[in-house]
Amino acid sequence: MDQTLDEVNKHCADQVHAYATCVDSNENTWKVDCVDLRKALTKCSDENVTLMKMVRLSCQPVIDRYQECLRKNEKDPSVCIDSLRDLYQCTEGVGQMQEKMNALKTKHQDPRTVDSTK
């Protein structure tokens, strides 16, 4: 997942900075005040980081459950630990699938893996 965050920072540094600054500057109201910046960051990462788009597509129901739990339990987000664990497992599963796909793609593109007897 660190590689994914590096990719987001590489392609969406301006959006990451703007959103982080907004959150830091609006401690009590950031959920409302920074919504447009969050959407811009999400759009940028979806458009530029393949794994983020795959996670969003594959894990959206899990993401929704976690966000709903956080909304319902703002005063005690620790209640949502099971939802967070589910989200982590989903994103890790997508990441592992992406790694396997990349390995297969690399294997098929590597000329050393071509059978020269054919």
C-alpha positions in Angstrom: 0.0 0.0 0.0 3.0 2.3 0.5 3.7 2.1 -3.2 0.1 3.2 -3.9 0.4 6.2 -1.6 3.7 7.1 -3.3 1.9 7.0 -6.6 -0.9 9.2 -5.3 1.7 11.7 -4.0 3.5 11.6 -7.3 0.5 12.3 -9.5 -1.7 14.3 -7.1 0.7 16.2 -4.8 -1.2 19.5 -5.2 -4.5 17.9 -4.3 -2.9 16.0 -1.3 -1.4 19.2 0.0 -4.5 21.3 -0.5 -6.7 18.7 1.3 -4.2 18.2 4.2 -3.9 21.9 4.7 -7.7 22.3 4.7 -8.1 19.5 7.3 -5.4 21.0 9.5 -6.9 24.5 9.3 -10.5 23.4 10.0 -10.1 21.1 12.9 -13.8 21.0 13.8 -15.4 21.6 10.5 -13.1 19.9 8.0 -15.7 17.3 7.0 -17.8 20.1 5.5 -15.2 22.7 4.7 -12.9 20.3 2.8 -15.4 18.2 0.9 -14.6 19.7 -2.5 -10.9 19.2 -2.0 -11.5 15.6 -1.0 -13.5 15.1 -4.2 -10.7 16.6 -6.2 -8.1 14.3 -4.6 -10.4 11.3 -5.1 -10.8 12.2 -8.8 -7.1 12.7 -9.3 -6.2 9.4 -7.7 -8.9 7.5 -9.6 -7.7 9.0 -12.9 -3.9 8.5 -12.3 -3.4 5.6 -9.9 -4.7 2.3 -11.3 -4.7 0.5 -8.0 -6.8 3.3 -6.3 -9.4 2.9 -9.0 -9.4 -0.8 -8.7 -9.8 -0.6 -4.9 -12.7 1.9 -5.3 -14.4 -0.4 -7.8 -13.8 -3.7 -5.9 -14.2 -2.4 -2.3 -16.9 0.2 -2.6 -19.4 -1.6 -0.4 -16.8 -2.1 2.3 -15.8 1.5 2.0 -19.4 2.6 2.4 -19.9 0.4 5.4 -16.8 1.8 7.1 -17.8 5.4 6.3 -21.3 4.8 7.6 -20.0 3.3 10.8 -17.8 6.4 11.3 -20.7 8.7 10.7 -22.8 6.8 13.3 -20.0 6.7 15.8 -18.3 10.0 15.6 -17.7 10.1 19.3 -16.2 6.6 19.5 -14.7 5.6 16.1 -13.0 2.6 17.8 -16.4 0.9 17.4 -15.6 0.7 13.7 -12.5 -1.4 14.1 -14.1 -4.5 12.5 -15.2 -2.4 9.5 -11.7 -1.0 9.2 -10.2 -4.5 9.3 -12.6 -5.5 6.5 -11.6 -2.5 4.5 -7.9 -3.3 5.0 -8.4 -6.9 4.0 -10.3 -5.8 0.8 -7.6 -3.3 -0.2 -4.8 -5.8 0.5 -6.6 -8.4 -1.6 -6.9 -6.0 -4.5 -3.2 -5.0 -4.1 -2.2 -8.7 -4.2 -4.3 -9.3 -7.3 -2.6 -6.3 -9.0 0.8 -7.5 -8.1 0.1 -10.9 -9.6 -1.3 -9.3 -12.8 1.8 -7.1 -13.1 4.0 -10.2 -12.6 2.2 -12.0 -15.3 2.4 -9.0 -17.6 6.1 -8.7 -17.0 6.7 -12.4 -17.5 4.9 -12.3 -20.9 6.8 -9.2 -22.0 10.3 -10.4 -20.9 12.0 -11.8 -24.0 14.1 -14.2 -21.8 10.9 -16.1 -21.0 10.1 -16.8 -24.7 10.7 -20.4 -25.7 13.3 -20.2 -28.5 12.7 -23.8 -29.7 9.4 -22.8 -31.4 
